[in-house]
């Protein structure tokens, strides 16, 4: 039962459901710790994740740690996300200049909410059938702590994260270590970047290995400036071994650094799934405080996604 729950949650998080069985990737559900691939900021979510080449140093630890190379002052970020019914995710990081670049530390947690705990019949014609009445509840809990560094060398911004990860399902738990690497090349208003994420080693859950959800993403972005505003376009491509290749695009309009309007689009390449679709968001800033909101409509029956991020950059 617990193994089936793990695979079920992994498939949901990887694909946000799918239109029909034919469009589910044959490797879906084969990787654990899928919470690591959930958006950690409302800005990333509203731009459909097309942010691997774009500098946002106070929210860049998950998408591309190379963005840390541009950090010039202390900053802190907190994000709350609600999605897929009762699933909740919290994210927080702090960044600051240091050692010739930027350094940061981040904490991410996710909880499933209460899941009914049922026994399985082992006799008669009911073998393998869950009991009709739950005997209680249990939960799935995930977390990760990361330490990050970014710097500028040889005309390129470089960055890396080192992460300690854990997961607990009912009475069973597993831990892992992983690293991310990223780079961004920038000339004028054009940026090109890429990152490989979640490469590492994991333990076993109930004597079964749990593979890390590694992926590779690369893309480009361009800023067009006029008066006190900037309009930014970005396009990314992503590969992961347990889901379809995907394309991501985003447009962001910054007005005098006080108001940001955002939209994004993501789609699986060569398949039709419910990750296809638009996302929307807005950001407001006043002095050192900024608040971002993202909305991702879905037709999965689990409810749409809502993310809120608070930024503090004194």
ABEGO torsion letter per residue (X at the ends): XAAAAAAAAAAAAAAGEBABAAABBAABGABBGAAAABBABAAAAAAGGBAAABBBAAAAAAABAAAAAABABBBBBBBBBBBGEABBBBBBBBBBBEGGBBBBBBBBBBBAEBBBBBBBBABEAABGBBBABBAEBBBBBBBBBBBBBBBBBGGBBBBBBBBBBBBBBEABBBBBBBBBBBBBBBBEABBBBBBBBGBEBBBBBGGBBBBBBBBBBBBBBBBBBBEABBBBBBBBBBBBAABBBBBBBBBBBBBGGABBBBBBBBBBBGBBBAABEBBBBBBBBBEABBBBBBBBBBAAGAEBBBBBBBBBBX
